[in-house]
Structure formats: structure tokens, C-alpha cells
Amino acid sequence: MMTLEKLYITFLAQGQKVTTDTRKIEPGQIFFALKGPNFDGNQYALDAIKQGAKYAVVDDRSLEGEQGIILVDDVLKTLQELALYHRRKLNIPLIAITGSNGKTTSKELIREVLATKFKVACTKGNLNNHIGIPLTLLDIKAYEDISIVEMGANHQGEIADYCGYTEPNYGVITNIGKAHLEGFGGVEGVIKGKTELFRYLIQNPNSKIFINSDDSVLMNHKNGLFYIPYGTHEDIPIYGRLDNSESDFLTVRVFDGDTDYIIRTNLTGDYNLYNVLLAYTIGRYFEVDSKKIVQALEAYQPSNSRSQVLKRDQLTIILDAYNANPSSMEVALHNLSKFAKKKIAILGAMKELGEFSEAEHKKILDLALALKIDYIVAVGPEFADILPSSKILFFDTTDRAKQWFKGETFGQATILIKGSRGMALEKLLE
């Protein structure tokens, strides 16, 4: 069997080209034959070679001796070990970011800020799990100065595992909310799981965390860590406030020493205040010029159905349909309630809530009614048996909601479209 060192030399020789998907093979890549509940990548290893892959890493001994085959004991473990080997060779600052909400938006904002001064490697798309994270690490080039790695998790132990092969020296937990309650076993389980990042970093005396000093849960778990705070209180070096504005977009005033800056973002929702303050604070920590930070934050355009504000004739549409959990649903509804126009909430079902599902879906509908949202639409079977009012329009599928949506004329209105990824509510706008 090939040693990890020899595999790493092979990896570099092939220009750091790795893939786990035979549908996207490029000439010269190394194919890692991963296994899952319903597939076995070993079955496609020889096809990968035929399609142009230089090598295929497998753990099926029946393939030993075939042209281009590299046999290992465990393909996934080898992928993660190779990622760690590469990360150690680079020896650059690595910022790990996790949390129940705002991970990706924060990651994108931090990247935009740091990119004004550094060459930044960053998690692409949603590659934030046990496969995506090592692929992210292996994509870091020798000329890049700093890396941002997003870590998603739906059960305890995951963040600790990720840290084992990413070895972050900086960390962020954006917040802790009601996400993946089924896998974590309730909110206390979420707290325990997310703070695994803190428990890893505390082992390294040179590590630092960026922490929302307004968040009492996170502050209660910072003991023993060197932390850089961000938030809204005047007793920290850099703090910020929401700036009163008639705009549909978030405007933030940041106080940095004796100077304050107005940041007019393309984001919606007061809840993005902390994401902006985090990115600003990290930029200043890494000595990025304040004015360049402001320019970067103002230039950022949200995409991929995350806090996007779209204008369609008389409609203002808040498309936030990439994901949803009870915590993010709640703040999105509160944000919608502040708009002056007629308010319409199209709410998709929230997944991975387990035994908490019925109660949490009911709470969201009750909140929408209490906030006096003019028009409430519930989409997904999770809502079927808990509709608290005849005023709520219900559809069991997104396709049926789409047919209704196409035939409606709303006039002047603000529409929130929010639901879990599995609901694909962005289809309403096709």
C-alpha cells in the first residue's frame, strides 16, 4: 500500500486535483472512491481511470494491481489524513466557522474583507461536512495566505472530528439556536456540539476566538480562551449599531477607536448586524485598512437564496430559502413585520427537528399571526395538522404552491420566502 507521504507527493504532482464524483472527472485528477449508505465508489474506480483520472484511491482489495489504482485501508480516512498532511505543510492561519445560523453569510463577508489584503482560500458552496471539509483543505494553494473553513454539523462529535484534521488556530461560533434538534437531541445538545470548537481551541495556547460579546451562551463557554470580542456594547474596542434608515437594506454604524463608519450593505434583516460586525472585527485583527473593509462589505451581493432582496414590479421579495430552522424563521418573521407594505410570508417546512417538529412548526405559525403578517402561506406536510387559523393558506408541496403563486397578483407587497433546503422554495420564482 502507498504511504501517506507518497500519496501526498502524487497529489502535488497532479496539481492538487482531487474529486469524489465520476460525473465531473477532469484529466489528471485523483479520484477518491468514497462509500455511502446507497453507493460504493469502488465500483466506479476503473471508469474514473477510463474517463481521464490519473489515479483512483480505493479500499476494495479486488482492484489491487489494476492500472492507476491506489489501495488504502479506508478511503474516507485517507482523504481526511491527506487533508491534514497538506494543512500542516502550508502552516497558514485557518479560521474555522460554525454556528446554527449565519455561517455562510459570515464566511462570505469575512472572505470579501480579507481578500482586500490577502490571497484567501475559502469553503466553496456548502462543502462543510466530513467530505467537503477535506476537499476544501486540499484545494488550498501554496500561494494562499489564509483559509476560512465552514463547519456544518447535525450531531455531537462532528465539530471535534473536523478540528482533528483541520487544526484551526482561529474560531467563530456565530450563534447557537434551534437547528438540527433531532440529531443533537435538543438545544442543550446543540450547545454541547457547537462548543466543541471552543474545547478544541483551548488546547492550543496560541489560538484565538472571535466571539459575540452580546451572546450570553457563548460568553459562558469562553473560559480559558483568548478571545477578540465584537458586538454592540461600548466597553469593547470595536462595536456597532444598527443605523436608522428607510432603506430595505441593512445599514450599520461601526465605532472603531475615535472613528466611526457607516456601512450600507446589500443584506436585509437586523440579524445580519452581527455577521457584519464579525467580518469588520476580523478584518481589523488582520490589519486590513478600515476603509477597505467598509468598501468590501458594501460591495458584497448575497446570492444562492440567502438573504437576497429582489425587486419585481411592485414587489420586494426576501428570498431566504437556502435553509431554515426555528431560530432563523423567528428572526426572519420579525424582520418582515417591520416593512410598511403589505406583508406576505411563504414558509416552508423545517427539517431535522424530530420529536420537536410539530411544536416548533406550530410556534412559527402562531408567531406569524401574532406579528399580524397580512398573508401567511405554509408549505410542506409538517404544517398539515397544526394550522391554528383558517387565514393560513396551506400547500403540501412546493409545486402546488408554485401554481398558486403564478396566478396571484399581490400589488405593492413585501414577500418573505423561507424554508429548509429540501423544500426548494426558490422554485416559486422560476
C-alpha positions in Angstrom: 0.0 0.0 0.0 1.1 3.6 -0.7 2.3 5.6 2.3 0.6 8.9 3.1 3.8 10.8 2.2 4.0 9.1 -1.3 0.3 9.8 -1.8 0.9 13.5 -0.9 3.7 13.7 -3.4 1.4 12.1 -6.0 -1.3 14.7 -5.1 1.1 17.6 -5.6 2.5 16.1 -8.9 -1.1 16.0 -10.2 -1.5 19.7 -9.5 -3.7 19.1 -6.4 -6.6 17.8 -8.5 -8.9 15.5 -6.5 -12.5 14.5 -6.9 -15.1 12.2 -5.4 -17.5 12.4 -8.3 -17.0 10.5 -11.6 -19.6 12.7 -13.3 -17.1 15.6 -13.0 -13.8 13.9 -13.9 -11.1 16.1 -15.3 -7.9 14.8 -16.9 -5.1 14.2 -14.3 -7.3 14.1 -11.3 -7.1 11.7 -8.4 -10.5 10.0 -7.8 -11.3 9.0 -4.2 -13.8 6.1 -4.2 -15.9 7.0 -1.2 -18.8 4.8 0.1 -22.2 5.8 1.5 -25.4 4.0 2.5 -26.5 3.7 -1.1 -23.4 3.7 -3.2 -19.8 2.3 -3.3 -17.3 4.5 -5.2 -15.1 1.5 -5.6 -17.5 0.3 -8.3 -16.7 3.4 -10.4 -12.9 3.5 -9.9 -11.9 1.9 -13.2 -14.5 4.0 -15.0 -12.8 7.1 -13.4 -9.5 6.0 -14.9 -11.0 5.5 -18.3 -12.5 9.0 -18.1 -9.2 10.6 -17.6 -8.4 10.3 -13.8 -4.7 9.6 -13.3 -5.3 7.6 -10.2 -8.2 6.1 -8.2 -7.9 5.7 -4.4 -9.9 2.6 -3.3 -10.3 0.3 -0.4 -11.6 -2.7 -2.3 -8.8 -5.3 -2.4 -10.2 -6.9 -5.6 -9.0 -3.8 -7.5 -5.4 -4.2 -6.4 -2.9 -4.4 -9.3 -5.2 -2.6 -11.7 -3.7 0.3 -13.7 -3.9 3.6 -11.8 -5.3 2.0 -8.6 -4.0 3.1 -5.2 -5.2 0.7 -2.5 -5.7 2.0 1.1 -7.4 0.7 4.2 -10.2 3.3 4.3 -10.7 5.9 1.5 -12.5 8.5 3.7 -10.0 8.3 6.5 -7.2 8.6 3.9 -8.8 11.7 2.3 -9.0 13.3 5.7 -5.5 12.4 6.7 -4.2 13.7 3.3 -6.0 17.0 4.0 -4.4 17.2 7.4 -1.0 16.5 5.9 -1.5 19.3 3.4 -2.8 21.7 6.0 0.4 21.1 8.1 2.7 21.7 5.2 1.0 25.0 4.5 1.1 26.3 8.1 -1.2 29.3 7.4 -3.8 30.9 9.7 -7.1 28.9 9.5 -10.4 30.3 10.7 -13.0 27.7 11.5 -16.6 29.0 11.5 -19.6 27.1 12.7 -23.0 28.1 14.3 -26.7 27.4 13.9 -27.3 30.4 11.6 -25.3 32.8 9.6 -22.3 30.6 8.9 -22.2 31.0 5.2 -23.1 34.7 5.1 -20.4 35.4 7.7 -17.9 33.3 5.8 -18.6 35.2 2.6 -18.3 38.6 4.3 -15.0 37.6 6.0 -13.6 36.4 2.7 -14.5 39.6 0.9 -12.9 41.7 3.7 -9.7 39.6 3.9 -9.3 39.4 0.1 -8.6 43.2 0.0 -5.2 42.4 1.5 -4.6 38.6 1.3 -5.0 35.7 -1.0 -7.8 33.8 0.7 -8.8 30.1 0.4 -12.4 29.5 1.5 -15.1 26.9 1.6 -17.0 26.8 -1.7 -20.7 26.5 -1.7 -21.9 24.1 1.0 -18.8 21.9 1.2 -18.9 22.0 5.0 -19.2 18.3 6.1 -16.8 15.3 6.6 -16.2 15.1 2.8 -16.4 18.8 1.8 -14.0 20.0 4.5 -11.1 17.8 3.5 -11.7 18.7 -0.2 -11.7 22.4 0.9 -8.3 21.9 2.6 -6.8 20.0 -0.3 -7.8 22.9 -2.6 -5.7 25.4 -0.7 -2.8 26.5 -2.9 0.8 27.2 -1.7 0.5 30.9 -2.6 -2.6 31.5 -0.5 -2.2 33.3 2.8 -5.2 32.4 4.9 -8.0 30.0 4.9 -11.7 30.1 6.1 -13.3 26.7 6.7 -17.0 26.4 7.3 -18.2 23.6 9.5 -21.7 22.3 9.5 -22.9 19.7 11.9 -26.1 17.9 12.8 -24.9 15.8 15.8 -22.5 15.9 18.6 -18.9 14.9 17.9 -18.8 16.2 14.3 -17.1 19.6 15.1 -14.5 17.8 17.2 -13.8 15.4 14.3 -13.4 18.2 11.8 -11.0 20.0 14.1 -8.9 16.9 14.3 -7.9 17.2 10.6 -8.2 20.9 10.0 -6.3 22.1 13.1 -7.8 25.6 13.2 -6.0 28.3 15.1 -8.9 30.8 15.0 -12.6 30.1 15.6 -16.0 31.6 15.3 -19.4 30.3 16.6 -21.9 32.7 15.0 -24.7 31.7 17.4 -26.5 28.7 18.9 -30.1 28.1 18.1 -32.8 25.5 17.3 -31.1 23.8 14.4 -30.8 20.0 13.8 -32.6 19.3 17.1 -33.2 15.7 16.1 -29.5 14.9 15.7 -28.3 17.0 18.6 -31.0 15.9 21.0 -32.4 19.3 21.9 -31.0 22.8 22.4 -28.5 21.7 25.2 -27.2 19.1 22.7 -26.7 21.9 20.1 -24.7 23.9 22.7 -22.5 21.0 23.6 -21.9 20.1 19.9 -21.1 23.6 18.6 -18.8 24.5 21.5 -16.6 21.5 20.6 -14.8 24.1 18.6 -14.0 26.1 21.8 -12.9 22.9 23.6 -10.5 22.1 20.7 -9.0 25.6 20.6 -8.5 25.8 24.3 -5.8 23.1 23.9 -3.7 25.4 21.8 -2.5 28.4 23.8 -1.8 30.4 20.6 -5.4 30.0 19.3 -8.0 32.8 19.4 -11.7 33.0 19.0 -13.9 35.9 17.8 -16.9 36.0 20.0 -20.2 37.9 20.0 -20.0 39.6 23.4 -23.7 40.2 23.4 -24.3 36.4 23.3 -24.5 35.2 26.9 -24.5 31.5 25.9 -21.2 31.8 24.0 -19.7 34.1 26.6 -20.4 31.5 29.3 -18.3 29.0 27.3 -15.2 31.1 26.6 -13.4 30.3 29.9 -9.7 29.7 29.3 -9.8 31.1 25.7 -8.1 34.2 24.3 -10.9 36.0 22.6 -11.5 39.0 20.5 -15.0 40.4 21.1 -17.4 42.0 18.7 -20.9 43.3 19.5 -22.9 46.4 20.3 -21.6 47.4 23.8 -19.3 50.4 24.2 -16.9 48.6 26.5 -15.2 46.6 23.7 -12.6 48.1 21.2 -14.8 47.7 18.1 -18.6 47.8 18.4 -21.5 48.7 16.2 -25.1 49.8 16.0 -28.0 49.5 13.6 -28.2 52.8 11.8 -31.8 54.1 11.4 -32.6 54.1 7.7 -35.6 54.0 5.5 -33.9 51.5 3.2 -34.9 47.9 2.8 -31.2 47.0 3.3 -29.2 46.8 6.5 -27.1 49.9 7.4 -24.6 49.6 10.2 -22.6 52.2 12.1 -19.2 50.8 13.3 -17.2 52.5 16.1 -13.5 51.8 15.7 -11.5 53.8 18.2 -12.0 57.5 17.6 -13.6 56.9 14.2 -17.0 55.7 13.1 -18.0 54.3 9.8 -21.4 53.9 8.1 -21.7 50.6 6.2 -24.6 50.4 3.7 -24.9 46.7 2.9 -27.0 44.8 0.4 -28.2 42.5 3.1 -31.6 42.5 4.7 -32.5 41.8 8.3 -31.3 43.2 11.6 -29.9 39.7 12.4 -27.1 40.3 9.9 -25.7 43.1 12.1 -23.5 40.6 13.9 -22.3 39.0 10.7 -21.2 42.4 9.5 -19.5 43.3 12.9 -17.7 39.9 12.9 -16.3 40.5 9.4 -15.2 44.0 10.3 -13.6 42.9 13.5 -11.7 40.0 11.8 -10.5 42.4 9.1 -9.1 44.8 11.7 -7.5 42.0 13.6 -5.6 41.0 10.5 -4.7 44.7 9.9 -6.9 45.4 6.9 -7.5 49.1 6.3 -10.9 50.2 7.8 -11.9 52.0 4.6 -11.2 48.9 2.5 -13.3 46.8 4.9 -16.2 49.2 4.5 -15.9 49.1 0.7 -15.8 45.3 0.7 -18.8 44.9 3.0 -20.8 47.4 0.9 -19.9 45.7 -2.4 -20.9 42.2 -1.2 -24.0 40.9 -3.0 -25.9 38.0 -1.3 -26.7 35.1 -3.6 -27.8 31.4 -3.7 -31.2 32.2 -2.0 -29.5 33.6 1.2 -31.0 36.9 2.4 -31.4 38.1 -1.2 -33.6 41.1 -1.8 -35.2 41.0 -5.2 -37.4 43.7 -6.8 -40.2 42.5 -9.1 -42.5 45.4 -10.2 -44.3 46.5 -7.0 -42.9 43.5 -5.0 -40.0 43.4 -2.7 -39.1 39.7 -2.3 -36.8 38.5 0.5 -35.5 35.2 -0.8 -34.0 33.3 2.1 -34.8 29.7 1.0 -31.4 28.0 1.3 -32.2 26.7 4.8 -34.4 27.2 7.8 -34.7 26.3 11.5 -36.9 27.7 14.3 -34.4 30.3 15.3 -33.8 31.7 11.8 -37.5 31.5 11.0 -38.3 33.6 14.0 -35.8 36.5 13.2 -36.9 36.4 9.5 -40.6 36.9 10.5 -39.7 39.7 12.9 -37.7 41.4 10.1 -40.7 41.0 7.7 -43.0 42.6 10.3 -41.0 45.9 10.1 -41.8 46.5 6.5 -44.5 49.1 5.8 -46.1 47.5 2.7 -48.5 44.5 2.8 -46.6 41.6 4.3 -46.7 38.1 2.9 -44.9 35.1 4.5 -44.4 31.9 2.4 -43.0 29.5 4.9 -41.6 26.1 4.0 -41.3 23.2 6.4 -38.2 22.9 8.7 -36.4 19.6 8.6 -34.4 17.5 11.1 -36.5 18.6 14.1 -37.5 15.1 15.2 -39.8 15.0 18.2 -39.7 18.8 18.3 -41.1 19.2 14.8 -44.8 19.7 15.5 -44.4 22.1 18.4 -41.8 24.2 16.6 -43.9 24.5 13.4 -46.9 25.5 15.4 -44.9 28.2 17.2 -43.8 29.7 13.9 -47.3 29.9 12.6 -48.5 31.4 15.9 -45.7 34.0 15.7 -46.7 34.9 12.1 -50.2 35.5 13.3 -49.1 37.5 16.4 -47.0 39.7 14.2 -50.0 40.5 12.0 -48.4 39.2 8.8 -51.1 40.0 6.2 -50.9 36.8 4.2 -49.4 33.5 5.6 -48.7 30.5 3.4 -47.5 27.2 4.9 -45.8 24.8 2.5 -45.0 21.2 3.5 -46.7 18.2 5.2 -45.2 19.2 8.6 -47.8 22.0 8.7 -50.8 19.9 7.7 -52.3 19.1 11.1 -51.3 22.2 13.1 -52.9 25.1 11.2 -54.0 27.4 14.0 -56.2 29.7 11.8 -58.3 29.5 8.7 -56.4 32.5 7.5 -53.3 30.4 6.8 -53.2 29.0 3.2 -51.7 25.5 3.1 -50.0 23.5 0.3 -48.4 20.1 0.9 -45.8 20.6 -1.8 -43.7 23.4 -3.3 -45.0 22.6 -6.8 -48.6 23.2 -5.7 -47.6 26.4 -4.0 -45.9 27.5 -7.2 -49.1 27.0 -9.2 -50.9 29.2 -6.7 -48.1 31.8 -6.7 -48.1 32.1 -10.5 -51.7 33.1 -10.5 -51.7 35.7 -7.8 -51.5 39.5 -8.1 -50.2 41.0 -4.9 -49.9 44.7 -5.7 -47.5 46.5 -3.5 -46.1 44.0 -1.0 -43.1 42.5 0.7 -42.8 38.8 0.4 -40.7 36.6 2.6 -39.8 33.2 1.1 -38.1 31.0 3.6 -37.9 27.2 4.2 -35.4 24.3 4.5 -33.3 23.3 1.6 -35.4 20.2 0.9 -38.4 22.4 0.2 -36.6 24.3 -2.7 -38.9 27.3 -2.3 -36.8 29.2 -4.8 -38.8 27.3 -7.5 -41.6 29.7 -6.8 -39.7 32.4 -8.7 -38.8 30.3 -11.7 
